[in-house]
Amino acid sequence: MKSVPAVVLADGLRARLAAAARAALPEEACGILLATRDGAVLVDVHPARNAAGERAGERFVLDPRDHLAAELVATARGLSIGAFWHSHPGRSARPSEADRRAAWPGSVHVVVGLEPGREPELRAWRLEAGRFREAPLCG
């Protein structure tokens, strides 16, 4: 099995993701990560509203209006959509079955685990052939 390419975070992005995830507690935070035009480095957090309604504490639905806004911001700044991200309040940064069903094949997903009494855990995943494969997360 071939290795999964690394996901590279720009300086400060890890801390910004953790802060955005904590700010949304007790709900799951979500959004899009903007990348350099070539997609090599994730450079900015574009938060989105969680449209999961009453279930927002256990899952996320990225508001499509925010997805469109992220596309427009990326285009205006000469960037690209690099990844999707969301948090897991009270759980690890391992994707759930609901995450797998909602994910786009080939896309990168960064999950922020917020387990009580622990520092936020960030892990990156790529959906390939219907399964998440962990990608090394650098930066």
N, C-alpha and C positions, 0 to 999 in steps of 0.2 A: 504494500500500500504506500503510495507516495506521501511525502510529508505535506503538512498544511502550511501555507505561507504565513509568515509572522504578520501581526497587526501592530503598526507603529503609532504611538501617541505622541503628539507634540508636548513640549514642556508645559506643565501646569494642567494639562487636560485631565489627568487622573483625579486630581484634587477637585476640579470643577465638576466632574461627573459625580463624585462622592457627595459634594455639597448639594447638587441638584437632587440627588436621590434622597438625602436626608430631609431636604426642605419639603418634599412631597409626602412624607410619612403622615398617616399610616397607609397611604395609598401607594401603588406602584407608580414610579415616575417613568417617563418614556420620552423618546425624541430621536433625533437624527444627528449623526456625526458628520460634519463636513470635512472634506479631505482636499489635499492638493489636487490639481486638475488630473494628474496621472494616478490618483488614488493611493499613492505610496505612503502618505502620512496623514493621520487624522488630526485636524488642526482646530476644530471648533465644535462646541456643543450647541445644538439648536433644540431647545426644549419643546415638547409638544404637550397638548392636553391629553389626558387619559380619558377616552370616550367610553370606558367600560361601565360607566354608571355605578350601580350598587355593588358591582363586583370589582371595583377598582383597587380594592385592598388585596386581591388575589390574582389579578390578571390585568393586562393592558390592551387597549385598542387605541392605536395612534390615530388621532383626529386627522382625517384626510385634508382638512384645510391647512393644518400645520405642516403636513407633508408637502403640499403645494408651495406654501410659504418658504420652506427650506429649499426647495428646488429653485425658486426665484432668487433667494439670497445667494445661493451657491453660484448661480449664473452671473449675477451682478458683481460678485467678488472674484470671479475667475476660478471658482472652486468646483468640486463635484460632491455628490452624495457618496460618502465612504462607507457608512455603516448605520445600523439601527441600534438603539440602546434602550434598556429598561432596567428597573430595579426589582429586587425580591425582598420586600420588608420581612424580616424575621426568618429569612431562608438563605441558603447558599447561592452562589453565582452559577449554579448548574441549571441549564434550561429545563423547563418542565415539558410535559407532553403537549400542553396547550401552546407553549412557545413554538414547539416543532410544527404543529399543525398550521400555525399562523405565519410561519416564516417563509420568505421567498427563497427558492432554490438558488444556491450559489452566493447568497448574501452573507455579509458579516454581521454578527450580533454581539454586542458587548453587554454583559449582564453584571449589575452591581449587587452583590449580596450584602444585606444589612442584618447580620445575625446579632442578637442582643449581647452586649459586653465585648464585642469584637470590632476591630477596625474594618471598614468597608473592604470587601473583596471584589476585585474586578477580574473578569475572565472573558476571553474572546472566543467566539465559535463561528464556524462556517457550516451552512447546511449543504451537504453533498449526498446525493442519492437517498434523500429522505431521512438522513441521520446527521446530528450535529457532531462535528469533529472539532476538538479544541485547537485553537491557533495560539502560538506563542504571542504574548502581549508584551511589547517593548515600550519603554518610556514611562 
